Amino acid sequence: MATIGFIGLGIMGRPMAKNLISAGYKLVVYDKFAKFDDLVALGAEGVSSNKEVASKSEIIITMLPNSPHVKEAILGAGGVIEGLKPGTIVVDMSSIAPAASQEVGATLKAKNIAFLDAPVSGGEPKAIDGTLAIMAGGDKAAFEKVKPILEKMGSSVVLVGDVGAGNVTKLANQIVVALNIAAVSEAFVLSTKAGVNPQSVFDAIKGGLAGSTVMNAKIPMILDGNFKPGFRVELHIKDLQNALDTAHNLNVPIPLTAAVMETLQALKVDGMAANDHCAIARYYEKLAKIEVRK
């Protein structure tokens, strides 16, 4: 089995790396900010730089917060690019701007290194149980080589196009999720204010056309007043900013996305940047002076 380098061991990256170790892969791990003693205890090799990860790996996976972090880890001083060996495949599973993915991919292609952008959806729970949705962009041959590895972290692994297409797909996903949470929040704040039990509303509509994976995941959290992050407000702000920037560059108006972005910005101002993005409900609760709880 190929040795896998894994860079970025936060809320998402750590359980993803653990699933690869459980599947029998040898991992070389590094994170500039987070400790990774627990992964070393499970059998991973801990190293001290991105360059060292690359020098010891055939497949390299990065899972980082945003475009600048990915570019620094892969292309920066002491980065992956300095330790790459011929035949290495680099897979960035971060959610970043498509243009940044294309920039990294083009730089690596000039050195005959294959690159895939393969962002994920599902949040921490699905990262833990290995059922993420993975949307990849890049060379088909490289994708087929790493697909068995990706399938240890996700239940859905789809090649959607060339480099950058993975992150375009992720932006589409994040627009749908954000707008869905906002719609659910509006609806449940309204029904609660009208005196109808929100649990009863959920039970009544979840099996109909209004039902969704988002509602099934987020309404139980809202009803419990549980805003512990699986996916933080501040990260959804980052994704929607990338969506807005990409849309504007393509002359595509996305007014509903812009409206939800302002809701998320209001939550950030209110000190809720580290809350789960289902805290969108708290914005509507504040406006209506009612809480959607059991």
C-alpha atoms as a printed R data frame, in Angstrom:
    type eleno elety resid chain resno       x      y       z
1   ATOM     1    CA   MET     A     1   0.000  0.000   0.000
2   ATOM     2    CA   ALA     A     2   1.152  3.509  -0.782
3   ATOM     3    CA   THR     A     3   2.463  5.717   1.986
4   ATOM     4    CA   ILE     A     4   0.122  8.665   2.454
5   ATOM     5    CA   GLY     A     5   1.219 12.064   3.667
6   ATOM     6    CA   PHE     A     6  -1.520 13.954   5.522
7   ATOM     7    CA   ILE     A     7  -1.225 17.696   6.205
8   ATOM     8    CA   GLY     A     8  -3.909 19.458   8.248
9   ATOM     9    CA   LEU     A     9  -5.232 17.675  11.330
10  ATOM    10    CA   GLY     A    10  -8.101 19.827  12.533
11  ATOM    11    CA   ILE     A    11 -11.774 19.034  13.087
12  ATOM    12    CA   MET     A    12 -12.048 17.330   9.696
13  ATOM    13    CA   GLY     A    13  -8.519 16.187   8.905
14  ATOM    14    CA   ARG     A    14  -7.891 14.318  12.148
15  ATOM    15    CA   PRO     A    15 -10.785 11.824  11.848
16  ATOM    16    CA   MET     A    16 -10.108 11.432   8.120
17  ATOM    17    CA   ALA     A    17  -6.500 10.517   8.891
18  ATOM    18    CA   LYS     A    18  -7.654  8.102  11.589
19  ATOM    19    CA   ASN     A    19  -9.889  6.319   9.093
20  ATOM    20    CA   LEU     A    20  -6.936  5.840   6.746
21  ATOM    21    CA   ILE     A    21  -4.840  4.413   9.571
22  ATOM    22    CA   SER     A    22  -7.711  2.074  10.491
23  ATOM    23    CA   ALA     A    23  -7.820  0.941   6.861
24  ATOM    24    CA   GLY     A    24  -4.205 -0.161   7.096
25  ATOM    25    CA   TYR     A    25  -2.423  2.694   5.341
26  ATOM    26    CA   LYS     A    26   0.919  4.000   6.526
27  ATOM    27    CA   LEU     A    27   0.602  7.736   7.231
28  ATOM    28    CA   VAL     A    28   3.159 10.503   7.528
29  ATOM    29    CA   VAL     A    29   1.498 13.448   9.291
30  ATOM    30    CA   TYR     A    30   2.143 17.118   9.978
31  ATOM    31    CA   ASP     A    31   0.207 20.158  11.131
32  ATOM    32    CA   LYS     A    32   1.769 23.568  11.672
33  ATOM    33    CA   PHE     A    33  -0.626 24.429  14.489
34  ATOM    34    CA   ALA     A    34  -2.118 21.229  15.935
35  ATOM    35    CA   LYS     A    35  -0.483 18.440  17.910
36  ATOM    36    CA   PHE     A    36  -0.730 14.959  16.431
37  ATOM    37    CA   ASP     A    37   0.540 12.696  19.211
38  ATOM    38    CA   ASP     A    38  -2.703 10.718  19.098
39  ATOM    39    CA   LEU     A    39  -2.113  9.798  15.448
40  ATOM    40    CA   VAL     A    40   1.482  8.817  16.155
41  ATOM    41    CA   ALA     A    41   0.166  6.589  18.942
42  ATOM    42    CA   LEU     A    42  -2.034  4.891  16.352
43  ATOM    43    CA   GLY     A    43   0.953  4.197  14.116
44  ATOM    44    CA   ALA     A    44   1.433  7.313  12.001
45  ATOM    45    CA   GLU     A    45   4.883  8.852  11.572
46  ATOM    46    CA   GLY     A    46   5.000 12.454  12.763
47  ATOM    47    CA   VAL     A    47   7.372 14.819  10.958
48  ATOM    48    CA   SER     A    48   8.334 18.474  11.282
49  ATOM    49    CA   SER     A    49   7.551 20.080   7.906
50  ATOM    50    CA   ASN     A    50   5.406 19.915   4.799
51  ATOM    51    CA   LYS     A    51   8.550 19.246   2.763
52  ATOM    52    CA   GLU     A    52   9.352 16.199   4.907
53  ATOM    53    CA   VAL     A    53   5.826 14.860   4.447
54  ATOM    54    CA   ALA     A    54   6.312 15.035   0.681
55  ATOM    55    CA   SER     A    55   9.735 13.384   0.761
56  ATOM    56    CA   LYS     A    56   8.330 10.325   2.539
57  ATOM    57    CA   SER     A    57   5.017  9.879   0.692
58  ATOM    58    CA   GLU     A    58   3.608  8.656  -2.616
59  ATOM    59    CA   ILE     A    59   0.206 10.268  -2.102
60  ATOM    60    CA   ILE     A    60  -0.165 13.606  -0.292
61  ATOM    61    CA   ILE     A    61  -3.457 14.850   1.140
62  ATOM    62    CA   THR     A    62  -3.975 18.371   2.444
63  ATOM    63    CA   MET     A    63  -6.983 19.423   4.549
64  ATOM    64    CA   LEU     A    64  -6.565 23.098   5.427
65  ATOM    65    CA   PRO     A    65  -8.782 26.113   6.191
66  ATOM    66    CA   ASN     A    66  -8.546 28.261   3.042
67  ATOM    67    CA   SER     A    67  -6.691 29.141  -0.153
68  ATOM    68    CA   PRO     A    68  -3.681 30.929   1.431
69  ATOM    69    CA   HIS     A    69  -3.009 27.991   3.768
70  ATOM    70    CA   VAL     A    70  -3.087 25.507   0.884
71  ATOM    71    CA   LYS     A    71  -0.799 27.614  -1.281
72  ATOM    72    CA   GLU     A    72   1.648 28.061   1.590
73  ATOM    73    CA   ALA     A    73   1.674 24.354   2.496
74  ATOM    74    CA   ILE     A    74   2.133 23.164  -1.068
75  ATOM    75    CA   LEU     A    75   3.990 25.958  -2.886
76  ATOM    76    CA   GLY     A    76   5.600 27.979  -0.071
77  ATOM    77    CA   ALA     A    77   9.056 27.849   1.477
78  ATOM    78    CA   GLY     A    78   9.570 24.435   3.072
79  ATOM    79    CA   GLY     A    79   6.441 23.301   1.306
80  ATOM    80    CA   VAL     A    80   5.334 20.082  -0.335
81  ATOM    81    CA   ILE     A    81   6.712 21.170  -3.709
82  ATOM    82    CA   GLU     A    82  10.266 21.067  -2.337
83  ATOM    83    CA   GLY     A    83  10.062 17.423  -1.293
84  ATOM    84    CA   LEU     A    84   8.048 15.863  -4.109
85  ATOM    85    CA   LYS     A    85   9.205 12.721  -5.870
86  ATOM    86    CA   PRO     A    86   8.337 11.765  -9.465
87  ATOM    87    CA   GLY     A    87   4.960 10.036  -9.678
88  ATOM    88    CA   THR     A    88   3.566 11.633  -6.516
89  ATOM    89    CA   ILE     A    89  -0.098 12.629  -6.532
90  ATOM    90    CA   VAL     A    90  -1.209 15.641  -4.477
91  ATOM    91    CA   VAL     A    91  -4.847 15.713  -3.348
92  ATOM    92    CA   ASP     A    92  -6.145 18.884  -1.735
93  ATOM    93    CA   MET     A    93  -9.348 18.112   0.171
94  ATOM    94    CA   SER     A    94  -9.718 21.651   1.531
95  ATOM    95    CA   SER     A    95 -12.606 23.885   0.516
96  ATOM    96    CA   ILE     A    96 -10.923 26.778  -1.287
97  ATOM    97    CA   ALA     A    97 -11.413 29.107  -4.244
98  ATOM    98    CA   PRO     A    98 -11.467 27.223  -7.580
99  ATOM    99    CA   ALA     A    99  -8.959 29.698  -9.020
100 ATOM   100    CA   ALA     A   100  -6.510 28.847  -6.211
101 ATOM   101    CA   SER     A   101  -6.887 25.138  -6.984
102 ATOM   102    CA   GLN     A   102  -6.136 25.846 -10.639
103 ATOM   103    CA   GLU     A   103  -3.063 27.888  -9.695
104 ATOM   104    CA   VAL     A   104  -1.671 25.103  -7.510
105 ATOM   105    CA   GLY     A   105  -2.533 22.486 -10.128
106 ATOM   106    CA   ALA     A   106  -0.805 24.401 -12.926
107 ATOM   107    CA   THR     A   107   2.349 24.904 -10.851
108 ATOM   108    CA   LEU     A   108   2.543 21.204 -10.006
109 ATOM   109    CA   LYS     A   109   1.718 20.150 -13.577
110 ATOM   110    CA   ALA     A   110   4.765 22.104 -14.761
111 ATOM   111    CA   LYS     A   111   6.799 19.718 -12.591
112 ATOM   112    CA   ASN     A   112   4.901 16.666 -13.930
113 ATOM   113    CA   ILE     A   113   3.060 16.177 -10.630
114 ATOM   114    CA   ALA     A   114  -0.629 15.242 -10.729
115 ATOM   115    CA   PHE     A   115  -3.009 17.339  -8.639
116 ATOM   116    CA   LEU     A   116  -6.627 16.840  -7.637
117 ATOM   117    CA   ASP     A   117  -8.910 19.229  -5.792
118 ATOM   118    CA   ALA     A   118 -11.286 17.015  -3.806
119 ATOM   119    CA   PRO     A   119 -13.279 18.978  -1.223
120 ATOM   120    CA   VAL     A   120 -15.754 17.207   1.022
121 ATOM   121    CA   SER     A   121 -19.224 17.663   2.455
122 ATOM   122    CA   GLY     A   122 -20.716 16.151   5.584
123 ATOM   123    CA   GLY     A   123 -19.006 17.900   8.456
124 ATOM   124    CA   GLU     A   124 -17.325 16.328  11.452
125 ATOM   125    CA   PRO     A   125 -19.877 13.507  12.010
126 ATOM   126    CA   LYS     A   126 -19.363 12.120   8.509
127 ATOM   127    CA   ALA     A   127 -15.603 12.671   8.711
128 ATOM   128    CA   ILE     A   128 -15.619 10.497  11.832
129 ATOM   129    CA   ASP     A   129 -17.687  7.670  10.371
130 ATOM   130    CA   GLY     A   130 -16.048  7.817   6.933
131 ATOM   131    CA   THR     A   131 -19.168  8.710   4.944
132 ATOM   132    CA   LEU     A   132 -18.189 12.079   3.482
133 ATOM   133    CA   ALA     A   133 -19.317 13.166   0.030
134 ATOM   134    CA   ILE     A   134 -16.153 13.821  -1.977
135 ATOM   135    CA   MET     A   135 -16.225 15.845  -5.209
136 ATOM   136    CA   ALA     A   136 -12.992 15.746  -7.195
137 ATOM   137    CA   GLY     A   137 -11.495 17.675 -10.081
138 ATOM   138    CA   GLY     A   138  -8.435 16.669 -12.073
139 ATOM   139    CA   ASP     A   139  -6.859 14.010 -14.264
140 ATOM   140    CA   LYS     A   140  -8.968 10.848 -14.530
141 ATOM   141    CA   ALA     A   141  -5.992  8.477 -14.316
142 ATOM   142    CA   ALA     A   142  -4.748 10.150 -11.120
143 ATOM   143    CA   PHE     A   143  -8.284 10.077  -9.730
144 ATOM   144    CA   GLU     A   144  -8.608  6.333 -10.358
145 ATOM   145    CA   LYS     A   145  -5.315  5.719  -8.529
146 ATOM   146    CA   VAL     A   146  -6.424  7.550  -5.387
147 ATOM   147    CA   LYS     A   147 -10.121  6.630  -5.491
148 ATOM   148    CA   PRO     A   148  -9.684  3.558  -3.223
149 ATOM   149    CA   ILE     A   149  -8.020  5.840  -0.662
150 ATOM   150    CA   LEU     A   150 -10.771  8.433  -0.909
151 ATOM   151    CA   GLU     A   151 -13.367  5.695  -0.477
152 ATOM   152    CA   LYS     A   152 -11.940  4.988   2.989
153 ATOM   153    CA   MET     A   153 -13.020  8.512   3.956
154 ATOM   154    CA   GLY     A   154 -16.215  8.915   1.961
155 ATOM   155    CA   SER     A   155 -19.300  6.987   0.878
156 ATOM   156    CA   SER     A   156 -19.622  9.056  -2.310
157 ATOM   157    CA   VAL     A   157 -16.550  9.801  -4.441
158 ATOM   158    CA   VAL     A   158 -17.226 11.492  -7.784
159 ATOM   159    CA   LEU     A   159 -14.923 12.982 -10.427
160 ATOM   160    CA   VAL     A   160 -16.778 16.102 -11.600
161 ATOM   161    CA   GLY     A   161 -14.314 17.606 -14.087
162 ATOM   162    CA   ASP     A   162 -10.891 19.174 -14.442
163 ATOM   163    CA   VAL     A   163  -8.866 20.811 -11.661
164 ATOM   164    CA   GLY     A   164 -11.048 23.438  -9.978
165 ATOM   165    CA   ALA     A   165 -14.310 21.642 -10.738
166 ATOM   166    CA   GLY     A   166 -14.235 19.967  -7.343
167 ATOM   167    CA   ASN     A   167 -14.279 23.310  -5.571
168 ATOM   168    CA   VAL     A   168 -16.901 24.764  -7.915
169 ATOM   169    CA   THR     A   169 -19.086 21.804  -6.932
170 ATOM   170    CA   LYS     A   170 -18.334 22.411  -3.257
171 ATOM   171    CA   LEU     A   171 -19.365 26.058  -3.603
172 ATOM   172    CA   ALA     A   172 -22.657 24.920  -5.108
173 ATOM   173    CA   ASN     A   173 -23.060 22.541  -2.172
174 ATOM   174    CA   GLN     A   174 -22.375 25.291   0.357
175 ATOM   175    CA   ILE     A   175 -24.887 27.635  -1.262
176 ATOM   176    CA   VAL     A   176 -27.582 24.958  -1.063
177 ATOM   177    CA   VAL     A   177 -26.725 24.134   2.567
178 ATOM   178    CA   ALA     A   178 -26.662 27.769   3.724
179 ATOM   179    CA   LEU     A   179 -29.934 28.650   2.026
180 ATOM   180    CA   ASN     A   180 -31.536 25.462   3.328
181 ATOM   181    CA   ILE     A   181 -30.558 26.246   6.935
182 ATOM   182    CA   ALA     A   182 -31.902 29.773   6.518
183 ATOM   183    CA   ALA     A   183 -35.196 28.495   5.085
184 ATOM   184    CA   VAL     A   184 -35.562 25.949   7.886
185 ATOM   185    CA   SER     A   185 -34.792 28.649  10.457
186 ATOM   186    CA   GLU     A   186 -37.388 31.043   9.088
187 ATOM   187    CA   ALA     A   187 -40.027 28.324   8.939
188 ATOM   188    CA   PHE     A   188 -39.472 26.987  12.436
189 ATOM   189    CA   VAL     A   189 -39.228 30.411  14.069
190 ATOM   190    CA   LEU     A   190 -42.539 31.301  12.413
191 ATOM   191    CA   SER     A   191 -44.297 28.108  13.501
192 ATOM   192    CA   THR     A   192 -42.928 28.355  17.044
193 ATOM   193    CA   LYS     A   193 -44.024 31.998  17.368
194 ATOM   194    CA   ALA     A   194 -47.474 30.908  16.151
195 ATOM   195    CA   GLY     A   195 -47.664 28.476  19.061
196 ATOM   196    CA   VAL     A   196 -47.102 25.196  17.228
197 ATOM   197    CA   ASN     A   197 -44.635 22.771  18.835
198 ATOM   198    CA   PRO     A   198 -41.490 22.723  16.654
199 ATOM   199    CA   GLN     A   199 -40.888 19.009  17.244
200 ATOM   200    CA   SER     A   200 -44.383 18.332  15.899
201 ATOM   201    CA   VAL     A   201 -43.716 20.513  12.867
202 ATOM   202    CA   PHE     A   202 -40.494 18.596  12.212
203 ATOM   203    CA   ASP     A   203 -42.245 15.235  12.536
204 ATOM   204    CA   ALA     A   204 -45.023 16.382  10.202
205 ATOM   205    CA   ILE     A   205 -42.939 17.785   7.331
206 ATOM   206    CA   LYS     A   206 -39.673 15.841   7.295
207 ATOM   207    CA   GLY     A   207 -41.143 13.061   5.178
208 ATOM   208    CA   GLY     A   208 -42.605 15.424   2.576
209 ATOM   209    CA   LEU     A   209 -41.141 17.599  -0.158
210 ATOM   210    CA   ALA     A   210 -39.719 20.024   2.416
211 ATOM   211    CA   GLY     A   211 -37.696 17.252   4.019
212 ATOM   212    CA   SER     A   212 -33.931 17.361   3.527
213 ATOM   213    CA   THR     A   213 -30.672 16.001   4.858
214 ATOM   214    CA   VAL     A   214 -29.935 19.498   6.162
215 ATOM   215    CA   MET     A   215 -33.200 19.709   8.107
216 ATOM   216    CA   ASN     A   216 -32.756 16.196   9.511
217 ATOM   217    CA   ALA     A   217 -29.267 17.080  10.732
218 ATOM   218    CA   LYS     A   218 -29.843 20.612  12.018
219 ATOM   219    CA   ILE     A   219 -33.351 20.765  13.506
220 ATOM   220    CA   PRO     A   220 -32.549 18.255  16.297
221 ATOM   221    CA   MET     A   221 -29.522 20.407  17.200
222 ATOM   222    CA   ILE     A   222 -31.583 23.599  17.207
223 ATOM   223    CA   LEU     A   223 -34.336 21.999  19.285
224 ATOM   224    CA   ASP     A   224 -31.703 20.977  21.845
225 ATOM   225    CA   GLY     A   225 -30.052 24.397  21.817
226 ATOM   226    CA   ASN     A   226 -26.886 22.628  20.695
227 ATOM   227    CA   PHE     A   227 -24.701 24.909  18.603
228 ATOM   228    CA   LYS     A   228 -21.437 23.024  19.140
229 ATOM   229    CA   PRO     A   229 -19.697 23.118  15.788
230 ATOM   230    CA   GLY     A   230 -19.597 20.354  13.304
231 ATOM   231    CA   PHE     A   231 -19.078 23.156  10.775
232 ATOM   232    CA   ARG     A   232 -18.389 26.630  12.119
233 ATOM   233    CA   VAL     A   233 -20.123 29.845  11.080
234 ATOM   234    CA   GLU     A   234 -16.731 31.381  10.255
235 ATOM   235    CA   LEU     A   235 -15.941 28.560   7.829
236 ATOM   236    CA   HIS     A   236 -19.261 28.958   6.054
237 ATOM   237    CA   ILE     A   237 -18.485 32.668   5.740
238 ATOM   238    CA   LYS     A   238 -15.235 31.693   4.058
239 ATOM   239    CA   ASP     A   239 -17.020 29.360   1.636
240 ATOM   240    CA   LEU     A   240 -19.713 31.874   0.743
241 ATOM   241    CA   GLN     A   241 -17.076 34.561   0.188
242 ATOM   242    CA   ASN     A   242 -15.386 32.206  -2.270
243 ATOM   243    CA   ALA     A   243 -18.778 31.566  -3.884
244 ATOM   244    CA   LEU     A   244 -19.516 35.297  -4.188
245 ATOM   245    CA   ASP     A   245 -16.057 36.050  -5.587
246 ATOM   246    CA   THR     A   246 -16.298 33.229  -8.116
247 ATOM   247    CA   ALA     A   247 -19.837 34.198  -9.126
248 ATOM   248    CA   HIS     A   248 -18.927 37.853  -9.579
249 ATOM   249    CA   ASN     A   249 -15.901 36.938 -11.694
250 ATOM   250    CA   LEU     A   250 -18.255 34.916 -13.923
251 ATOM   251    CA   ASN     A   251 -20.965 37.613 -13.992
252 ATOM   252    CA   VAL     A   252 -23.428 35.363 -12.156
253 ATOM   253    CA   PRO     A   253 -25.718 37.162  -9.668
254 ATOM   254    CA   ILE     A   254 -26.414 35.108  -6.519
255 ATOM   255    CA   PRO     A   255 -28.602 37.412  -4.396
256 ATOM   256    CA   LEU     A   256 -29.907 34.792  -1.956
257 ATOM   257    CA   THR     A   257 -26.350 33.732  -1.161
258 ATOM   258    CA   ALA     A   258 -25.456 37.371  -0.502
259 ATOM   259    CA   ALA     A   259 -28.401 37.686   1.888
260 ATOM   260    CA   VAL     A   260 -27.408 34.599   3.894
261 ATOM   261    CA   MET     A   261 -23.829 35.857   3.946
262 ATOM   262    CA   GLU     A   262 -25.037 38.973   5.792
263 ATOM   263    CA   THR     A   263 -26.880 36.758   8.276
264 ATOM   264    CA   LEU     A   264 -23.650 34.869   8.951
265 ATOM   265    CA   GLN     A   265 -21.771 38.157   9.295
266 ATOM   266    CA   ALA     A   266 -24.326 39.300  11.888
267 ATOM   267    CA   LEU     A   267 -23.731 36.100  13.863
268 ATOM   268    CA   LYS     A   268 -19.993 36.748  13.726
269 ATOM   269    CA   VAL     A   269 -20.505 40.271  15.099
270 ATOM   270    CA   ASP     A   270 -22.625 38.743  17.885
271 ATOM   271    CA   GLY     A   271 -19.727 36.505  18.918
272 ATOM   272    CA   MET     A   272 -21.018 33.315  17.329
273 ATOM   273    CA   ALA     A   273 -18.315 32.771  14.685
274 ATOM   274    CA   ALA     A   274 -17.252 29.502  16.326
275 ATOM   275    CA   ASN     A   275 -20.830 28.178  16.619
276 ATOM   276    CA   ASP     A   276 -22.217 25.566  14.262
277 ATOM   277    CA   HIS     A   277 -23.754 27.100  11.150
278 ATOM   278    CA   CYS     A   278 -27.190 26.007  12.369
279 ATOM   279    CA   ALA     A   279 -26.821 29.106  14.594
280 ATOM   280    CA   ILE     A   280 -28.419 30.848  11.611
281 ATOM   281    CA   ALA     A   281 -31.584 29.955  13.557
282 ATOM   282    CA   ARG     A   282 -30.389 32.173  16.407
283 ATOM   283    CA   TYR     A   283 -30.368 35.169  14.068
284 ATOM   284    CA   TYR     A   284 -34.056 34.626  13.287
285 ATOM   285    CA   GLU     A   285 -34.830 33.848  16.931
286 ATOM   286    CA   LYS     A   286 -33.360 37.201  17.920
287 ATOM   287    CA   LEU     A   287 -35.459 39.047  15.343
288 ATOM   288    CA   ALA     A   288 -38.676 37.334  16.438
289 ATOM   289    CA   LYS     A   289 -37.837 37.244  20.159
290 ATOM   290    CA   ILE     A   290 -38.596 33.510  20.395
291 ATOM   291    CA   GLU     A   291 -36.473 30.354  20.772
292 ATOM   292    CA   VAL     A   292 -37.098 27.187  18.772
293 ATOM   293    CA   ARG     A   293 -36.620 24.587  21.483
294 ATOM   294    CA   LYS     A   294 -38.258 21.388  22.734
